[in-house]
Amino acid sequence: MARYVTYFYQGTQKTITFSYSQHFDIYEAVAEAEGVDLTSFWAMEKQLEMSCRGQGIVKNFRANEFERMGFADIKFVRDETKEKN
């Protein structure tokens, strides 16, 4: 099954193909597709990981920052079409 990511960027819905061999996660994939530089985002995320316990703070930071960058509703969509022999 092919993996797809669907998201809204600045009010426009878009769908891209996704592969873990090319991207660490779906956030990195959508940022690359739109040409967004994540250098400062990764630096802040790393600082949060080192100074905070638990994943909740990092996940909240990621969601808020991507919303601030113009992204919304980022999620996986699986291709449901199957070839019949």
Backbone atoms as SQL, in Angstrom:
CREATE TABLE atoms (id INTEGER PRIMARY KEY, chain TEXT, resi INTEGER, resn TEXT, atom TEXT, x REAL, y REAL, z REAL);
INSERT INTO atoms VALUES
  (1, 'A', 1, 'MET', 'N', 0.832, -1.187, 0.000),
  (2, 'A', 1, 'MET', 'CA', 0.000, 0.000, 0.000),
  (3, 'A', 1, 'MET', 'C', 0.876, 1.249, 0.000),
  (4, 'A', 2, 'ALA', 'N', 0.515, 2.170, -0.827),
  (5, 'A', 2, 'ALA', 'CA', 1.231, 3.441, -0.859),
  (6, 'A', 2, 'ALA', 'C', 0.782, 4.301, 0.314),
  (7, 'A', 3, 'ARG', 'N', 1.709, 5.105, 0.807),
  (8, 'A', 3, 'ARG', 'CA', 1.376, 6.019, 1.891),
  (9, 'A', 3, 'ARG', 'C', 1.290, 7.428, 1.320),
  (10, 'A', 4, 'TYR', 'N', 0.263, 8.119, 1.739),
  (11, 'A', 4, 'TYR', 'CA', 0.063, 9.498, 1.340),
  (12, 'A', 4, 'TYR', 'C', -0.152, 10.341, 2.584),
  (13, 'A', 5, 'VAL', 'N', 0.221, 11.603, 2.487),
  (14, 'A', 5, 'VAL', 'CA', -0.024, 12.567, 3.548),
  (15, 'A', 5, 'VAL', 'C', -0.889, 13.656, 2.948),
  (16, 'A', 6, 'THR', 'N', -1.947, 13.993, 3.649),
  (17, 'A', 6, 'THR', 'CA', -2.797, 15.088, 3.217),
  (18, 'A', 6, 'THR', 'C', -2.700, 16.192, 4.270),
  (19, 'A', 7, 'TYR', 'N', -2.767, 17.430, 3.812),
  (20, 'A', 7, 'TYR', 'CA', -2.639, 18.567, 4.713),
  (21, 'A', 7, 'TYR', 'C', -3.191, 19.815, 4.048),
  (22, 'A', 8, 'PHE', 'N', -3.428, 20.819, 4.843),
  (23, 'A', 8, 'PHE', 'CA', -3.811, 22.132, 4.342),
  (24, 'A', 8, 'PHE', 'C', -2.621, 23.059, 4.552),
  (25, 'A', 9, 'TYR', 'N', -2.263, 23.797, 3.516),
  (26, 'A', 9, 'TYR', 'CA', -1.202, 24.792, 3.641),
  (27, 'A', 9, 'TYR', 'C', -1.750, 26.114, 3.136),
  (28, 'A', 10, 'GLN', 'N', -1.854, 27.069, 4.032),
  (29, 'A', 10, 'GLN', 'CA', -2.398, 28.387, 3.753),
  (30, 'A', 10, 'GLN', 'C', -3.753, 28.299, 3.069),
  (31, 'A', 11, 'GLY', 'N', -4.604, 27.411, 3.589),
  (32, 'A', 11, 'GLY', 'CA', -5.969, 27.288, 3.117),
  (33, 'A', 11, 'GLY', 'C', -6.187, 26.375, 1.930),
  (34, 'A', 12, 'THR', 'N', -5.138, 25.798, 1.375),
  (35, 'A', 12, 'THR', 'CA', -5.268, 24.923, 0.214),
  (36, 'A', 12, 'THR', 'C', -4.933, 23.489, 0.614),
  (37, 'A', 13, 'GLN', 'N', -5.834, 22.545, 0.308),
  (38, 'A', 13, 'GLN', 'CA', -5.581, 21.145, 0.635),
  (39, 'A', 13, 'GLN', 'C', -4.641, 20.539, -0.393),
  (40, 'A', 14, 'LYS', 'N', -3.657, 19.794, 0.107),
  (41, 'A', 14, 'LYS', 'CA', -2.676, 19.152, -0.760),
  (42, 'A', 14, 'LYS', 'C', -2.436, 17.727, -0.288),
  (43, 'A', 15, 'THR', 'N', -2.004, 16.870, -1.204),
  (44, 'A', 15, 'THR', 'CA', -1.673, 15.481, -0.898),
  (45, 'A', 15, 'THR', 'C', -0.328, 15.160, -1.529),
  (46, 'A', 16, 'ILE', 'N', 0.554, 14.527, -0.746),
  (47, 'A', 16, 'ILE', 'CA', 1.872, 14.127, -1.238),
  (48, 'A', 16, 'ILE', 'C', 2.112, 12.672, -0.881),
  (49, 'A', 17, 'THR', 'N', 3.022, 12.035, -1.610),
  (50, 'A', 17, 'THR', 'CA', 3.416, 10.670, -1.250),
  (51, 'A', 17, 'THR', 'C', 4.429, 10.757, -0.116),
  (52, 'A', 18, 'PHE', 'N', 4.485, 9.703, 0.700),
  (53, 'A', 18, 'PHE', 'CA', 5.359, 9.702, 1.867),
  (54, 'A', 18, 'PHE', 'C', 6.120, 8.391, 1.949),
  (55, 'A', 19, 'SER', 'N', 7.405, 8.502, 2.303),
  (56, 'A', 19, 'SER', 'CA', 8.241, 7.331, 2.508),
  (57, 'A', 19, 'SER', 'C', 9.170, 7.597, 3.683),
  (58, 'A', 20, 'TYR', 'N', 9.255, 6.627, 4.618),
  (59, 'A', 20, 'TYR', 'CA', 10.166, 6.778, 5.743),
  (60, 'A', 20, 'TYR', 'C', 11.626, 6.750, 5.318),
  (61, 'A', 21, 'SER', 'N', 11.917, 6.243, 4.134),
  (62, 'A', 21, 'SER', 'CA', 13.302, 6.244, 3.662),
  (63, 'A', 21, 'SER', 'C', 13.751, 7.651, 3.242),
  (64, 'A', 22, 'GLN', 'N', 12.800, 8.534, 2.984),
  (65, 'A', 22, 'GLN', 'CA', 13.130, 9.894, 2.576),
  (66, 'A', 22, 'GLN', 'C', 12.950, 10.920, 3.686),
  (67, 'A', 23, 'HIS', 'N', 12.004, 10.667, 4.608),
  (68, 'A', 23, 'HIS', 'CA', 11.688, 11.643, 5.651),
  (69, 'A', 23, 'HIS', 'C', 11.571, 10.968, 7.015),
  (70, 'A', 24, 'PHE', 'N', 11.912, 11.725, 8.046),
  (71, 'A', 24, 'PHE', 'CA', 11.824, 11.235, 9.420),
  (72, 'A', 24, 'PHE', 'C', 10.371, 11.108, 9.865),
  (73, 'A', 25, 'ASP', 'N', 9.547, 12.097, 9.536),
  (74, 'A', 25, 'ASP', 'CA', 8.130, 12.064, 9.893),
  (75, 'A', 25, 'ASP', 'C', 7.323, 12.890, 8.888),
  (76, 'A', 26, 'ILE', 'N', 6.004, 12.910, 9.071),
  (77, 'A', 26, 'ILE', 'CA', 5.143, 13.600, 8.118),
  (78, 'A', 26, 'ILE', 'C', 5.331, 15.111, 8.164),
  (79, 'A', 27, 'TYR', 'N', 5.734, 15.639, 9.308),
  (80, 'A', 27, 'TYR', 'CA', 5.956, 17.077, 9.416),
  (81, 'A', 27, 'TYR', 'C', 7.131, 17.514, 8.547),
  (82, 'A', 28, 'GLU', 'N', 8.192, 16.744, 8.574),
  (83, 'A', 28, 'GLU', 'CA', 9.352, 17.034, 7.739),
  (84, 'A', 28, 'GLU', 'C', 8.978, 16.946, 6.258),
  (85, 'A', 29, 'ALA', 'N', 8.152, 15.975, 5.907),
  (86, 'A', 29, 'ALA', 'CA', 7.748, 15.792, 4.508),
  (87, 'A', 29, 'ALA', 'C', 6.926, 16.974, 3.985),
  (88, 'A', 30, 'VAL', 'N', 5.962, 17.444, 4.761),
  (89, 'A', 30, 'VAL', 'CA', 5.130, 18.553, 4.284),
  (90, 'A', 30, 'VAL', 'C', 5.925, 19.852, 4.237),
  (91, 'A', 31, 'ALA', 'N', 6.852, 20.038, 5.181),
  (92, 'A', 31, 'ALA', 'CA', 7.679, 21.249, 5.166),
  (93, 'A', 31, 'ALA', 'C', 8.576, 21.257, 3.924),
  (94, 'A', 32, 'GLU', 'N', 9.155, 20.106, 3.593),
  (95, 'A', 32, 'GLU', 'CA', 9.992, 20.030, 2.394),
  (96, 'A', 32, 'GLU', 'C', 9.173, 20.275, 1.137),
  (97, 'A', 33, 'ALA', 'N', 7.967, 19.736, 1.094),
  (98, 'A', 33, 'ALA', 'CA', 7.104, 19.914, -0.074),
  (99, 'A', 33, 'ALA', 'C', 6.766, 21.387, -0.308),
  (100, 'A', 34, 'GLU', 'N', 6.687, 22.163, 0.767),
  (101, 'A', 34, 'GLU', 'CA', 6.346, 23.582, 0.643),
  (102, 'A', 34, 'GLU', 'C', 7.564, 24.497, 0.692),
  (103, 'A', 35, 'GLY', 'N', 8.752, 23.920, 0.845),
  (104, 'A', 35, 'GLY', 'CA', 9.964, 24.722, 0.848),
  (105, 'A', 35, 'GLY', 'C', 10.209, 25.494, 2.138),
  (106, 'A', 36, 'VAL', 'N', 9.700, 24.984, 3.250),
  (107, 'A', 36, 'VAL', 'CA', 9.862, 25.648, 4.548),
  (108, 'A', 36, 'VAL', 'C', 11.146, 25.151, 5.214),
  (109, 'A', 37, 'ASP', 'N', 11.987, 26.074, 5.664),
  (110, 'A', 37, 'ASP', 'CA', 13.237, 25.738, 6.342),
  (111, 'A', 37, 'ASP', 'C', 12.945, 25.438, 7.806),
  (112, 'A', 38, 'LEU', 'N', 13.322, 24.249, 8.270),
  (113, 'A', 38, 'LEU', 'CA', 13.033, 23.825, 9.641),
  (114, 'A', 38, 'LEU', 'C', 14.242, 23.910, 10.573),
  (115, 'A', 39, 'THR', 'N', 15.295, 24.591, 10.202),
  (116, 'A', 39, 'THR', 'CA', 16.512, 24.634, 11.004),
  (117, 'A', 39, 'THR', 'C', 16.260, 25.172, 12.407),
  (118, 'A', 40, 'SER', 'N', 15.616, 26.310, 12.531),
  (119, 'A', 40, 'SER', 'CA', 15.352, 26.881, 13.854),
  (120, 'A', 40, 'SER', 'C', 14.313, 26.061, 14.616),
  (121, 'A', 41, 'PHE', 'N', 13.366, 25.481, 13.896),
  (122, 'A', 41, 'PHE', 'CA', 12.365, 24.619, 14.536),
  (123, 'A', 41, 'PHE', 'C', 13.026, 23.410, 15.189),
  (124, 'A', 42, 'TRP', 'N', 13.942, 22.748, 14.466),
  (125, 'A', 42, 'TRP', 'CA', 14.632, 21.576, 15.005),
  (126, 'A', 42, 'TRP', 'C', 15.490, 21.939, 16.212),
  (127, 'A', 43, 'ALA', 'N', 16.125, 23.099, 16.185),
  (128, 'A', 43, 'ALA', 'CA', 16.955, 23.533, 17.317),
  (129, 'A', 43, 'ALA', 'C', 16.098, 23.716, 18.570),
  (130, 'A', 44, 'MET', 'N', 14.953, 24.358, 18.438),
  (131, 'A', 44, 'MET', 'CA', 14.069, 24.567, 19.586),
  (132, 'A', 44, 'MET', 'C', 13.472, 23.246, 20.058),
  (133, 'A', 45, 'GLU', 'N', 13.101, 22.382, 19.141),
  (134, 'A', 45, 'GLU', 'CA', 12.538, 21.090, 19.512),
  (135, 'A', 45, 'GLU', 'C', 13.565, 20.261, 20.293),
  (136, 'A', 46, 'LYS', 'N', 14.811, 20.300, 19.868),
  (137, 'A', 46, 'LYS', 'CA', 15.868, 19.567, 20.567),
  (138, 'A', 46, 'LYS', 'C', 16.065, 20.116, 21.978),
  (139, 'A', 47, 'GLN', 'N', 16.017, 21.429, 22.137),
  (140, 'A', 47, 'GLN', 'CA', 16.132, 22.037, 23.466),
  (141, 'A', 47, 'GLN', 'C', 14.983, 21.593, 24.358),
  (142, 'A', 48, 'LEU', 'N', 13.778, 21.545, 23.815),
  (143, 'A', 48, 'LEU', 'CA', 12.622, 21.097, 24.598),
  (144, 'A', 48, 'LEU', 'C', 12.769, 19.634, 25.002),
  (145, 'A', 49, 'GLU', 'N', 13.244, 18.789, 24.084),
  (146, 'A', 49, 'GLU', 'CA', 13.431, 17.374, 24.397),
  (147, 'A', 49, 'GLU', 'C', 14.433, 17.183, 25.529),
  (148, 'A', 50, 'MET', 'N', 15.485, 18.004, 25.549),
  (149, 'A', 50, 'MET', 'CA', 16.518, 17.862, 26.569),
  (150, 'A', 50, 'MET', 'C', 16.084, 18.424, 27.913),
  (151, 'A', 51, 'SER', 'N', 15.209, 19.420, 27.918),
  (152, 'A', 51, 'SER', 'CA', 14.858, 20.081, 29.176),
  (153, 'A', 51, 'SER', 'C', 13.514, 19.676, 29.758),
  (154, 'A', 52, 'CYS', 'N', 12.657, 19.006, 28.989),
  (155, 'A', 52, 'CYS', 'CA', 11.310, 18.671, 29.462),
  (156, 'A', 52, 'CYS', 'C', 11.119, 17.161, 29.519),
  (157, 'A', 53, 'ARG', 'N', 10.340, 16.747, 30.470),
  (158, 'A', 53, 'ARG', 'CA', 10.005, 15.326, 30.566),
  (159, 'A', 53, 'ARG', 'C', 8.718, 15.054, 29.799),
  (160, 'A', 54, 'GLY', 'N', 8.643, 13.890, 29.221),
  (161, 'A', 54, 'GLY', 'CA', 7.428, 13.479, 28.524),
  (162, 'A', 54, 'GLY', 'C', 7.339, 14.034, 27.117),
  (163, 'A', 55, 'GLN', 'N', 6.482, 13.431, 26.322),
  (164, 'A', 55, 'GLN', 'CA', 6.315, 13.811, 24.929),
  (165, 'A', 55, 'GLN', 'C', 5.260, 14.890, 24.728),
  (166, 'A', 56, 'GLY', 'N', 4.423, 15.127, 25.704),
  (167, 'A', 56, 'GLY', 'CA', 3.321, 16.067, 25.523),
  (168, 'A', 56, 'GLY', 'C', 3.762, 17.469, 25.156),
  (169, 'A', 57, 'ILE', 'N', 4.811, 17.953, 25.776),
  (170, 'A', 57, 'ILE', 'CA', 5.273, 19.313, 25.509),
  (171, 'A', 57, 'ILE', 'C', 5.848, 19.419, 24.099),
  (172, 'A', 58, 'VAL', 'N', 6.616, 18.429, 23.683),
  (173, 'A', 58, 'VAL', 'CA', 7.213, 18.448, 22.347),
  (174, 'A', 58, 'VAL', 'C', 6.128, 18.341, 21.280),
  (175, 'A', 59, 'LYS', 'N', 5.159, 17.466, 21.489),
  (176, 'A', 59, 'LYS', 'CA', 4.061, 17.331, 20.515),
  (177, 'A', 59, 'LYS', 'C', 3.245, 18.615, 20.419),
  (178, 'A', 60, 'ASN', 'N', 2.993, 19.237, 21.557),
  (179, 'A', 60, 'ASN', 'CA', 2.248, 20.494, 21.578),
  (180, 'A', 60, 'ASN', 'C', 3.023, 21.586, 20.851),
  (181, 'A', 61, 'PHE', 'N', 4.325, 21.669, 21.094),
  (182, 'A', 61, 'PHE', 'CA', 5.164, 22.646, 20.410),
  (183, 'A', 61, 'PHE', 'C', 5.119, 22.429, 18.899),
  (184, 'A', 62, 'ARG', 'N', 5.262, 21.164, 18.475),
  (185, 'A', 62, 'ARG', 'CA', 5.255, 20.845, 17.048),
  (186, 'A', 62, 'ARG', 'C', 3.933, 21.263, 16.408),
  (187, 'A', 63, 'ALA', 'N', 2.829, 20.920, 17.035),
  (188, 'A', 63, 'ALA', 'CA', 1.511, 21.261, 16.481),
  (189, 'A', 63, 'ALA', 'C', 1.332, 22.776, 16.389),
  (190, 'A', 64, 'ASN', 'N', 1.719, 23.494, 17.433),
  (191, 'A', 64, 'ASN', 'CA', 1.563, 24.956, 17.430),
  (192, 'A', 64, 'ASN', 'C', 2.463, 25.633, 16.405),
  (193, 'A', 65, 'GLU', 'N', 3.697, 25.184, 16.277),
  (194, 'A', 65, 'GLU', 'CA', 4.617, 25.801, 15.329),
  (195, 'A', 65, 'GLU', 'C', 4.190, 25.555, 13.882),
  (196, 'A', 66, 'PHE', 'N', 3.734, 24.341, 13.588),
  (197, 'A', 66, 'PHE', 'CA', 3.300, 24.072, 12.216),
  (198, 'A', 66, 'PHE', 'C', 2.021, 24.830, 11.887),
  (199, 'A', 67, 'GLU', 'N', 1.172, 25.030, 12.874),
  (200, 'A', 67, 'GLU', 'CA', -0.017, 25.855, 12.656),
  (201, 'A', 67, 'GLU', 'C', 0.404, 27.300, 12.396),
  (202, 'A', 68, 'ARG', 'N', 1.405, 27.787, 13.126),
  (203, 'A', 68, 'ARG', 'CA', 1.908, 29.140, 12.932),
  (204, 'A', 68, 'ARG', 'C', 2.527, 29.306, 11.535),
  (205, 'A', 69, 'MET', 'N', 3.156, 28.246, 11.022),
  (206, 'A', 69, 'MET', 'CA', 3.770, 28.287, 9.686),
  (207, 'A', 69, 'MET', 'C', 2.733, 28.227, 8.563),
  (208, 'A', 70, 'GLY', 'N', 1.476, 27.927, 8.893),
  (209, 'A', 70, 'GLY', 'CA', 0.424, 27.899, 7.882),
  (210, 'A', 70, 'GLY', 'C', -0.111, 26.519, 7.561),
  (211, 'A', 71, 'PHE', 'N', 0.338, 25.490, 8.296),
  (212, 'A', 71, 'PHE', 'CA', -0.121, 24.118, 8.058),
  (213, 'A', 71, 'PHE', 'C', -1.301, 23.793, 8.971),
  (214, 'A', 72, 'ALA', 'N', -2.160, 22.910, 8.496),
  (215, 'A', 72, 'ALA', 'CA', -3.280, 22.451, 9.312),
  (216, 'A', 72, 'ALA', 'C', -3.682, 21.044, 8.887),
  (217, 'A', 73, 'ASP', 'N', -4.224, 20.295, 9.809),
  (218, 'A', 73, 'ASP', 'CA', -4.813, 18.978, 9.553),
  (219, 'A', 73, 'ASP', 'C', -3.856, 18.048, 8.796),
  (220, 'A', 74, 'ILE', 'N', -2.641, 17.873, 9.329),
  (221, 'A', 74, 'ILE', 'CA', -1.644, 16.995, 8.714),
  (222, 'A', 74, 'ILE', 'C', -1.918, 15.567, 9.166),
  (223, 'A', 75, 'LYS', 'N', -2.143, 14.657, 8.197),
  (224, 'A', 75, 'LYS', 'CA', -2.440, 13.270, 8.579),
  (225, 'A', 75, 'LYS', 'C', -2.127, 12.302, 7.437),
  (226, 'A', 76, 'PHE', 'N', -1.948, 11.034, 7.816),
  (227, 'A', 76, 'PHE', 'CA', -1.735, 9.965, 6.849),
  (228, 'A', 76, 'PHE', 'C', -3.047, 9.595, 6.178),
  (229, 'A', 77, 'VAL', 'N', -2.956, 9.236, 4.896),
  (230, 'A', 77, 'VAL', 'CA', -4.080, 8.686, 4.155),
  (231, 'A', 77, 'VAL', 'C', -3.544, 7.486, 3.403),
  (232, 'A', 78, 'ARG', 'N', -4.182, 6.368, 3.538),
  (233, 'A', 78, 'ARG', 'CA', -3.736, 5.159, 2.835),
  (234, 'A', 78, 'ARG', 'C', -4.507, 5.008, 1.539),
  (235, 'A', 79, 'ASP', 'N', -3.813, 4.523, 0.504),
  (236, 'A', 79, 'ASP', 'CA', -4.413, 4.272, -0.781),
  (237, 'A', 79, 'ASP', 'C', -5.230, 2.979, -0.660),
  (238, 'A', 80, 'GLU', 'N', -6.530, 3.076, -0.836),
  (239, 'A', 80, 'GLU', 'CA', -7.421, 1.931, -0.656),
  (240, 'A', 80, 'GLU', 'C', -7.633, 1.130, -1.941),
  (241, 'A', 81, 'THR', 'N', -7.115, 1.606, -3.046),
  (242, 'A', 81, 'THR', 'CA', -7.323, 0.873, -4.296),
  (243, 'A', 81, 'THR', 'C', -6.373, -0.318, -4.352),
  (244, 'A', 82, 'LYS', 'N', -6.915, -1.452, -4.695),
  (245, 'A', 82, 'LYS', 'CA', -6.128, -2.695, -4.812),
  (246, 'A', 82, 'LYS', 'C', -6.397, -3.308, -6.161),
  (247, 'A', 83, 'GLU', 'N', -5.354, -3.796, -6.779),
  (248, 'A', 83, 'GLU', 'CA', -5.527, -4.460, -8.067),
  (249, 'A', 83, 'GLU', 'C', -6.070, -5.859, -7.846),
  (250, 'A', 84, 'LYS', 'N', -7.046, -6.238, -8.644),
  (251, 'A', 84, 'LYS', 'CA', -7.607, -7.585, -8.568),
  (252, 'A', 84, 'LYS', 'C', -7.077, -8.405, -9.728),
  (253, 'A', 85, 'ASN', 'N', -6.658, -9.632, -9.435),
  (254, 'A', 85, 'ASN', 'CA', -6.127, -10.518, -10.487),
  (255, 'A', 85, 'ASN', 'C', -7.192, -11.396, -11.057);
